[in-house]
Amino acid sequence: MNDVGSIEKVVRLPSISGLPLSFWDEQLLDALPIGVYICDRDGTLIRYNEKAAEIWGWSPAIGDGRQRYCGSFRILQPSGEPLPLDRTPMVEVLRSGKPAVDQDVVIERPDGTRVTVLANIRPLFENGEVIGAVNCFQDISCRKEAEENIKESERRTRELLEALPAAIYTTDTRGRITFYNQAAADLWGCRPELDTATFCGSWRLFHLDGTPMPHDQCPMALALKEGEPIRGAEAVAERPDGSRVVFEPYPTPLHDGSGRPIGGQHAR
């Protein structure tokens, strides 16, 4: 009986219908929904599955020493710049014997189309020596496109908020200011440090009767604490130059799609 450290990770299946086990190995690789290819220690392509050829957009010749480290027609960095062959993740894995995890790479096909793939490469060993490596990769172009669309939407939203004449700022659930527009900075007379200033960017706050209003008791702090919008309140903001302005805050708690609190938003 094997001890825990020597348990085999491969189940030895009997031959089925008289077919050799190599047949089932081929079937298994081609049934996988991700691209898989194997290189020997010199980087020569020795095996790949159907999904890999589909992602590459062609079927490179096995064992062709001119096609090393990857079956892609061309490899590029996520920025679109060419990725030199000696800097590809497969080269580093074969050189170091260490896995490469979650590597984004852009593949250009022979027809000129490009896809972004997420690659995970593990070295293969025999008697402690690297004899090759296997790359499991998948097309994440749709995910990347969605991420870029979100970034573009956030950029447009930020530009819109910056252009509004109303003083607007947001906080996280702990009250730390995460964004403010130019109108808010003009109201405060200063530009507080993001993720450091809390509840309000004003230098000092006062009640209408002139008594000090601690920042952790301002309308935004109360809105975050109670989980409800604050309306009808008034306060006085003092700027660093000593000038004061009366304003009516409109702090509102923000929630994600599941209703979980994610911060607060203020507009004046």
Secondary structure, DSSP 8 states (H G I E B T S, - for coil): ---GGG--SS-----BTTB-HHHHHHHHHHH-SSEEEEEETT-BEEEE-HHHHHHHTS---TT-TTSBS---SEEE-TTS-B--GGGSHHHHHHHH---EEEEEEEEE-TTS-EEEEEEEEEEEEETTEEEEEEEEEEE-HHHHHHHHHHHHHHHHHHHHHHH-SS-EEEE-TT-BEEEE-HHHHHHHTS---TTTSBS---SEEE-TTS-B--GGGSHHHHHHHHTS---S--EEEE-TTS-EEEE---EEEEE-TTS-EEEEEEE-
